[in-house]
Amino acid sequence: MTMPQDLVDRLAIRDLVENWAVWRDAGDWTRFRTCWHDDGVMQATWFQGTADEFIRVSREGFEKGVSILHFLGGTSIDLSGDRAIAQTKMTISQRGDVDGVLCDVVCTGRFYDFLEKRDGKWGVVLRQPIYEKDRLDPLDPAAQLRLDKELLGRFPAGYCHLAYIQTRIGYVVKKDMPGLVGPEVEALYARGAEWLSGAALSAKASA
């Protein structure tokens, strides 16, 4: 019995999304590169650029002990021929020093992926996370931690604690990433619809 092409594509995309998280977090950089098309782009709080640059800086951070891990939930896939938009529930977990206190930040959101099948192979053209909510917890529950309210308030509520820890360890964090609601995520949805209709992917990744 032949499997319907629609199902084959959905299974391939789900496999791709899951491999992305496993291989990236394990530092399996050679296989991680296969998740991307050559012109792939990554947008994140701390990095915006090509897939190759993302792999390079991720590897450098990994080798220095930067701890950023991902956990995935359900995936919703919209297919249109050789193009797709996949939304995958996820958490980003980062551990680091915050004002002298070792802390974990957990951010919940979605990976919003622009995907295309080229020469029979699905790959990521653009990954834009959507940051919905986050929290910060000291590893030692007895630790005394007072966050800088001015710094925390510079960033959207969906990732303010993640941005806080990333800023404290030296990253420059983008301040207009899409959240659960608002003009940034609405602009992202519009770009997704345009992508599925066959439009070229513009350079701008978030409003």
PADOPA-557258 format. One record per residue (C-alpha): x, y, z; residue number from 1; residue in one letter. Coordinates in nm, 4 decimals. Layout:
REM PADOPA-557258
@X: X	Y: Y	Z: Z	num: NUM	residu: A $
...
REM end
This chain:
REM PADOPA-557258
@X: 0.0000	Y: 0.0000	Z: 0.0000	num: 1	residu: M $
@X: 0.1410	Y: 0.3372	Z: -0.1052	num: 2	residu: T $
@X: 0.1375	Y: 0.6115	Z: 0.1562	num: 3	residu: M $
@X: -0.0331	Y: 0.9355	Z: 0.0416	num: 4	residu: P $
@X: 0.2193	Y: 1.2056	Z: -0.0539	num: 5	residu: Q $
@X: 0.0621	Y: 1.4505	Z: 0.1900	num: 6	residu: D $
@X: 0.1348	Y: 1.2121	Z: 0.4775	num: 7	residu: L $
@X: 0.4866	Y: 1.1413	Z: 0.3515	num: 8	residu: V $
@X: 0.5601	Y: 1.5145	Z: 0.3499	num: 9	residu: D $
@X: 0.4139	Y: 1.5686	Z: 0.6948	num: 10	residu: R $
@X: 0.6192	Y: 1.2851	Z: 0.8409	num: 11	residu: L $
@X: 0.9353	Y: 1.4176	Z: 0.6758	num: 12	residu: A $
@X: 0.8749	Y: 1.7669	Z: 0.8151	num: 13	residu: I $
@X: 0.8059	Y: 1.6375	Z: 1.1646	num: 14	residu: R $
@X: 1.1236	Y: 1.4281	Z: 1.1463	num: 15	residu: D $
@X: 1.3180	Y: 1.7364	Z: 1.0362	num: 16	residu: L $
@X: 1.1849	Y: 1.9494	Z: 1.3229	num: 17	residu: V $
@X: 1.2684	Y: 1.6825	Z: 1.5802	num: 18	residu: E $
@X: 1.6149	Y: 1.6217	Z: 1.4372	num: 19	residu: N $
@X: 1.6867	Y: 1.9960	Z: 1.4533	num: 20	residu: W $
@X: 1.6395	Y: 2.0024	Z: 1.8312	num: 21	residu: A $
@X: 1.8178	Y: 1.6747	Z: 1.9057	num: 22	residu: V $
@X: 2.1194	Y: 1.7366	Z: 1.6845	num: 23	residu: W $
@X: 2.1604	Y: 2.1015	Z: 1.7827	num: 24	residu: R $
@X: 2.1484	Y: 2.0314	Z: 2.1565	num: 25	residu: D $
@X: 2.3802	Y: 1.7301	Z: 2.1243	num: 26	residu: A $
@X: 2.6382	Y: 1.9297	Z: 1.9291	num: 27	residu: G $
@X: 2.6010	Y: 1.7028	Z: 1.6249	num: 28	residu: D $
@X: 2.6859	Y: 1.9865	Z: 1.3873	num: 29	residu: W $
@X: 2.7367	Y: 1.7854	Z: 1.0681	num: 30	residu: T $
@X: 2.3899	Y: 1.6328	Z: 1.0823	num: 31	residu: R $
@X: 2.2415	Y: 1.9571	Z: 1.2147	num: 32	residu: F $
@X: 2.3526	Y: 2.1311	Z: 0.8949	num: 33	residu: R $
@X: 2.1394	Y: 1.8882	Z: 0.6906	num: 34	residu: T $
@X: 1.8239	Y: 2.0384	Z: 0.8443	num: 35	residu: C $
@X: 1.8837	Y: 2.3625	Z: 0.6531	num: 36	residu: W $
@X: 1.8798	Y: 2.4649	Z: 0.2903	num: 37	residu: H $
@X: 2.1923	Y: 2.6499	Z: 0.1771	num: 38	residu: D $
@X: 2.0137	Y: 2.9859	Z: 0.2013	num: 39	residu: D $
@X: 1.8584	Y: 2.9076	Z: 0.5407	num: 40	residu: G $
@X: 1.8203	Y: 3.1842	Z: 0.7982	num: 41	residu: V $
@X: 1.7841	Y: 3.1693	Z: 1.1766	num: 42	residu: M $
@X: 1.6160	Y: 3.4378	Z: 1.3852	num: 43	residu: Q $
@X: 1.6511	Y: 3.4207	Z: 1.7628	num: 44	residu: A $
@X: 1.6703	Y: 3.6597	Z: 2.0545	num: 45	residu: T $
@X: 2.0489	Y: 3.6482	Z: 2.0563	num: 46	residu: W $
@X: 2.1286	Y: 3.5798	Z: 1.6889	num: 47	residu: F $
@X: 1.9940	Y: 3.6763	Z: 1.3466	num: 48	residu: Q $
@X: 2.1699	Y: 3.5506	Z: 1.0362	num: 49	residu: G $
@X: 2.2489	Y: 3.2618	Z: 0.8065	num: 50	residu: T $
@X: 2.2265	Y: 2.8989	Z: 0.9052	num: 51	residu: A $
@X: 2.6020	Y: 2.8573	Z: 0.8621	num: 52	residu: D $
@X: 2.6736	Y: 3.1513	Z: 1.0930	num: 53	residu: E $
@X: 2.4201	Y: 3.0189	Z: 1.3429	num: 54	residu: F $
@X: 2.5912	Y: 2.6813	Z: 1.3449	num: 55	residu: I $
@X: 2.9300	Y: 2.8468	Z: 1.3929	num: 56	residu: R $
@X: 2.8264	Y: 3.0633	Z: 1.6884	num: 57	residu: V $
@X: 2.6213	Y: 2.7820	Z: 1.8412	num: 58	residu: S $
@X: 2.9215	Y: 2.5526	Z: 1.8230	num: 59	residu: R $
@X: 3.1458	Y: 2.8164	Z: 1.9784	num: 60	residu: E $
@X: 2.8989	Y: 2.8646	Z: 2.2630	num: 61	residu: G $
@X: 2.8564	Y: 2.4897	Z: 2.3086	num: 62	residu: F $
@X: 3.2335	Y: 2.4437	Z: 2.3381	num: 63	residu: E $
@X: 3.2502	Y: 2.7256	Z: 2.5951	num: 64	residu: K $
@X: 2.9787	Y: 2.5637	Z: 2.8070	num: 65	residu: G $
@X: 2.6830	Y: 2.7859	Z: 2.7147	num: 66	residu: V $
@X: 2.3777	Y: 2.5791	Z: 2.8094	num: 67	residu: S $
@X: 2.0773	Y: 2.6289	Z: 2.5790	num: 68	residu: I $
@X: 1.8466	Y: 2.3285	Z: 2.5410	num: 69	residu: L $
@X: 1.5174	Y: 2.2700	Z: 2.3572	num: 70	residu: H $
@X: 1.2168	Y: 2.0498	Z: 2.4234	num: 71	residu: F $
@X: 0.9407	Y: 1.9984	Z: 2.1664	num: 72	residu: L $
@X: 0.5664	Y: 1.9442	Z: 2.1835	num: 73	residu: G $
@X: 0.3022	Y: 1.9112	Z: 1.9142	num: 74	residu: G $
@X: 0.3415	Y: 2.0285	Z: 1.5538	num: 75	residu: T $
@X: 0.0870	Y: 2.1845	Z: 1.3173	num: 76	residu: S $
@X: 0.1812	Y: 2.1815	Z: 0.9485	num: 77	residu: I $
@X: 0.0279	Y: 2.3790	Z: 0.6623	num: 78	residu: D $
@X: 0.1270	Y: 2.2342	Z: 0.3243	num: 79	residu: L $
@X: 0.1132	Y: 2.3980	Z: -0.0190	num: 80	residu: S $
@X: 0.2884	Y: 2.1919	Z: -0.2829	num: 81	residu: G $
@X: 0.6620	Y: 2.2022	Z: -0.2150	num: 82	residu: D $
@X: 0.6246	Y: 2.4663	Z: 0.0559	num: 83	residu: R $
@X: 0.5126	Y: 2.4432	Z: 0.4155	num: 84	residu: A $
@X: 0.4749	Y: 2.6337	Z: 0.7389	num: 85	residu: I $
@X: 0.5315	Y: 2.4265	Z: 1.0529	num: 86	residu: A $
@X: 0.4480	Y: 2.5517	Z: 1.4006	num: 87	residu: Q $
@X: 0.5910	Y: 2.3433	Z: 1.6844	num: 88	residu: T $
@X: 0.5322	Y: 2.3959	Z: 2.0541	num: 89	residu: K $
@X: 0.8668	Y: 2.4212	Z: 2.2324	num: 90	residu: M $
@X: 1.0538	Y: 2.5307	Z: 2.5396	num: 91	residu: T $
@X: 1.3968	Y: 2.6907	Z: 2.5473	num: 92	residu: I $
@X: 1.5913	Y: 2.6249	Z: 2.8669	num: 93	residu: S $
@X: 1.9035	Y: 2.8268	Z: 2.9380	num: 94	residu: Q $
@X: 2.1305	Y: 2.8078	Z: 3.2415	num: 95	residu: R $
@X: 2.3691	Y: 3.0834	Z: 3.3391	num: 96	residu: G $
@X: 2.4949	Y: 3.3292	Z: 3.5945	num: 97	residu: D $
@X: 2.2544	Y: 3.6122	Z: 3.6813	num: 98	residu: V $
@X: 2.4116	Y: 3.8759	Z: 3.9035	num: 99	residu: D $
@X: 2.6205	Y: 3.6139	Z: 4.0821	num: 100	residu: G $
@X: 2.3426	Y: 3.3557	Z: 4.1154	num: 101	residu: V $
@X: 2.3264	Y: 3.0433	Z: 3.8960	num: 102	residu: L $
@X: 1.9781	Y: 3.0352	Z: 3.7381	num: 103	residu: C $
@X: 1.7621	Y: 2.8516	Z: 3.4897	num: 104	residu: D $
@X: 1.5324	Y: 3.0331	Z: 3.2479	num: 105	residu: V $
@X: 1.2541	Y: 2.8438	Z: 3.0733	num: 106	residu: V $
@X: 1.0771	Y: 3.0117	Z: 2.7819	num: 107	residu: C $
@X: 0.7668	Y: 2.8583	Z: 2.6246	num: 108	residu: T $
@X: 0.6655	Y: 2.9319	Z: 2.2687	num: 109	residu: G $
@X: 0.6583	Y: 2.7991	Z: 1.9140	num: 110	residu: R $
@X: 0.9054	Y: 2.7426	Z: 1.6361	num: 111	residu: F $
@X: 0.7551	Y: 2.8964	Z: 1.3229	num: 112	residu: Y $
@X: 0.9344	Y: 2.7405	Z: 1.0271	num: 113	residu: D $
@X: 0.9286	Y: 2.8340	Z: 0.6596	num: 114	residu: F $
@X: 1.0120	Y: 2.5091	Z: 0.4795	num: 115	residu: L $
@X: 1.0612	Y: 2.4048	Z: 0.1194	num: 116	residu: E $
@X: 1.1133	Y: 2.0756	Z: -0.0612	num: 117	residu: K $
@X: 1.3987	Y: 2.0995	Z: -0.3111	num: 118	residu: R $
@X: 1.5174	Y: 1.8025	Z: -0.5148	num: 119	residu: D $
@X: 1.2920	Y: 1.5828	Z: -0.3026	num: 120	residu: G $
@X: 1.4333	Y: 1.7019	Z: 0.0323	num: 121	residu: K $
@X: 1.2624	Y: 1.9249	Z: 0.2888	num: 122	residu: W $
@X: 1.4762	Y: 2.1894	Z: 0.4576	num: 123	residu: G $
@X: 1.4420	Y: 2.5000	Z: 0.6702	num: 124	residu: V $
@X: 1.4485	Y: 2.8287	Z: 0.4789	num: 125	residu: V $
@X: 1.3685	Y: 3.0451	Z: 0.7819	num: 126	residu: L $
@X: 1.3122	Y: 2.9650	Z: 1.1478	num: 127	residu: R $
@X: 1.1427	Y: 3.2378	Z: 1.3516	num: 128	residu: Q $
@X: 1.0600	Y: 3.1474	Z: 1.7118	num: 129	residu: P $
@X: 0.7508	Y: 3.2924	Z: 1.8767	num: 130	residu: I $
@X: 0.8143	Y: 3.3702	Z: 2.2431	num: 131	residu: Y $
@X: 0.4997	Y: 3.3353	Z: 2.4557	num: 132	residu: E $
@X: 0.6053	Y: 3.3394	Z: 2.8224	num: 133	residu: K $
@X: 0.9077	Y: 3.2721	Z: 3.0400	num: 134	residu: D $
@X: 1.0324	Y: 3.2489	Z: 3.3965	num: 135	residu: R $
@X: 1.3617	Y: 3.2581	Z: 3.5856	num: 136	residu: L $
@X: 1.4508	Y: 3.0396	Z: 3.8843	num: 137	residu: D $
@X: 1.7692	Y: 3.0241	Z: 4.0954	num: 138	residu: P $
@X: 1.9087	Y: 2.6713	Z: 4.1224	num: 139	residu: L $
@X: 1.9440	Y: 2.7309	Z: 4.4958	num: 140	residu: D $
@X: 1.5940	Y: 2.8171	Z: 4.6221	num: 141	residu: P $
@X: 1.7495	Y: 2.9962	Z: 4.9198	num: 142	residu: A $
@X: 1.9537	Y: 3.2310	Z: 4.6993	num: 143	residu: A $
@X: 1.8802	Y: 3.6027	Z: 4.7181	num: 144	residu: Q $
@X: 1.8304	Y: 3.7473	Z: 4.3705	num: 145	residu: L $
@X: 1.7173	Y: 4.1001	Z: 4.2875	num: 146	residu: R $
@X: 1.6710	Y: 4.1628	Z: 3.9174	num: 147	residu: L $
@X: 1.7426	Y: 4.4981	Z: 3.7581	num: 148	residu: D $
@X: 1.3867	Y: 4.6136	Z: 3.6813	num: 149	residu: K $
@X: 1.5033	Y: 4.8674	Z: 3.4245	num: 150	residu: E $
@X: 1.6902	Y: 4.6019	Z: 3.2259	num: 151	residu: L $
@X: 1.4037	Y: 4.3529	Z: 3.2571	num: 152	residu: L $
@X: 1.1588	Y: 4.6142	Z: 3.1297	num: 153	residu: G $
@X: 1.3505	Y: 4.6697	Z: 2.8076	num: 154	residu: R $
@X: 1.2201	Y: 4.3443	Z: 2.6620	num: 155	residu: F $
@X: 0.8754	Y: 4.2038	Z: 2.5744	num: 156	residu: P $
@X: 0.6982	Y: 4.0013	Z: 2.8429	num: 157	residu: A $
@X: 0.7222	Y: 3.6808	Z: 2.6396	num: 158	residu: G $
@X: 1.1001	Y: 3.6586	Z: 2.6726	num: 159	residu: Y $
@X: 1.2101	Y: 3.9275	Z: 2.9188	num: 160	residu: C $
@X: 1.3785	Y: 3.6823	Z: 3.1577	num: 161	residu: H $
@X: 1.5488	Y: 3.4960	Z: 2.8728	num: 162	residu: L $
@X: 1.6722	Y: 3.8289	Z: 2.7380	num: 163	residu: A $
@X: 1.7900	Y: 3.9258	Z: 3.0862	num: 164	residu: Y $
@X: 2.0144	Y: 3.6220	Z: 3.1293	num: 165	residu: I $
@X: 2.1398	Y: 3.6439	Z: 2.7705	num: 166	residu: Q $
@X: 2.2260	Y: 4.0116	Z: 2.8158	num: 167	residu: T $
@X: 2.4061	Y: 3.9374	Z: 3.1414	num: 168	residu: R $
@X: 2.6309	Y: 3.6800	Z: 2.9711	num: 169	residu: I $
@X: 2.7169	Y: 3.9205	Z: 2.6909	num: 170	residu: G $
@X: 2.4677	Y: 3.8756	Z: 2.4063	num: 171	residu: Y $
@X: 2.2935	Y: 4.1652	Z: 2.2311	num: 172	residu: V $
@X: 1.9244	Y: 4.0719	Z: 2.2368	num: 173	residu: V $
@X: 1.6697	Y: 4.1712	Z: 1.9726	num: 174	residu: K $
@X: 1.3785	Y: 4.3611	Z: 2.1271	num: 175	residu: K $
@X: 1.0972	Y: 4.3096	Z: 1.8746	num: 176	residu: D $
@X: 1.0581	Y: 3.9345	Z: 1.8418	num: 177	residu: M $
@X: 0.7069	Y: 3.7909	Z: 1.7949	num: 178	residu: P $
@X: 0.5051	Y: 3.7029	Z: 2.1041	num: 179	residu: G $
@X: 0.1708	Y: 3.5367	Z: 2.1652	num: 180	residu: L $
@X: -0.0197	Y: 3.8424	Z: 2.0410	num: 181	residu: V $
@X: 0.0678	Y: 4.1760	Z: 1.8842	num: 182	residu: G $
@X: 0.1743	Y: 4.3302	Z: 1.5527	num: 183	residu: P $
@X: 0.4987	Y: 4.1317	Z: 1.5313	num: 184	residu: E $
@X: 0.3294	Y: 3.7930	Z: 1.5342	num: 185	residu: V $
@X: 0.0502	Y: 3.9141	Z: 1.3047	num: 186	residu: E $
@X: 0.3147	Y: 4.0250	Z: 1.0547	num: 187	residu: A $
@X: 0.4773	Y: 3.6819	Z: 1.0835	num: 188	residu: L $
@X: 0.1478	Y: 3.5057	Z: 1.0128	num: 189	residu: Y $
@X: 0.1017	Y: 3.7281	Z: 0.7056	num: 190	residu: A $
@X: 0.4488	Y: 3.6363	Z: 0.5802	num: 191	residu: R $
@X: 0.3659	Y: 3.2704	Z: 0.6328	num: 192	residu: G $
@X: 0.0500	Y: 3.3017	Z: 0.4246	num: 193	residu: A $
@X: 0.2466	Y: 3.4783	Z: 0.1499	num: 194	residu: E $
@X: 0.5083	Y: 3.2024	Z: 0.1565	num: 195	residu: W $
@X: 0.2434	Y: 2.9337	Z: 0.1115	num: 196	residu: L $
@X: 0.0931	Y: 3.1286	Z: -0.1790	num: 197	residu: S $
@X: 0.4264	Y: 3.1235	Z: -0.3624	num: 198	residu: G $
@X: 0.5694	Y: 3.4657	Z: -0.2800	num: 199	residu: A $
@X: 0.9413	Y: 3.5199	Z: -0.2376	num: 200	residu: A $
@X: 1.0670	Y: 3.5358	Z: 0.1200	num: 201	residu: L $
@X: 1.1624	Y: 3.8924	Z: 0.2030	num: 202	residu: S $
@X: 1.4727	Y: 3.9695	Z: 0.4058	num: 203	residu: A $
@X: 1.2861	Y: 4.1060	Z: 0.7090	num: 204	residu: K $
@X: 1.1979	Y: 3.8326	Z: 0.9581	num: 205	residu: A $
@X: 0.9959	Y: 4.0213	Z: 1.2186	num: 206	residu: S $
@X: 0.8044	Y: 4.3450	Z: 1.2221	num: 207	residu: A $
REM end
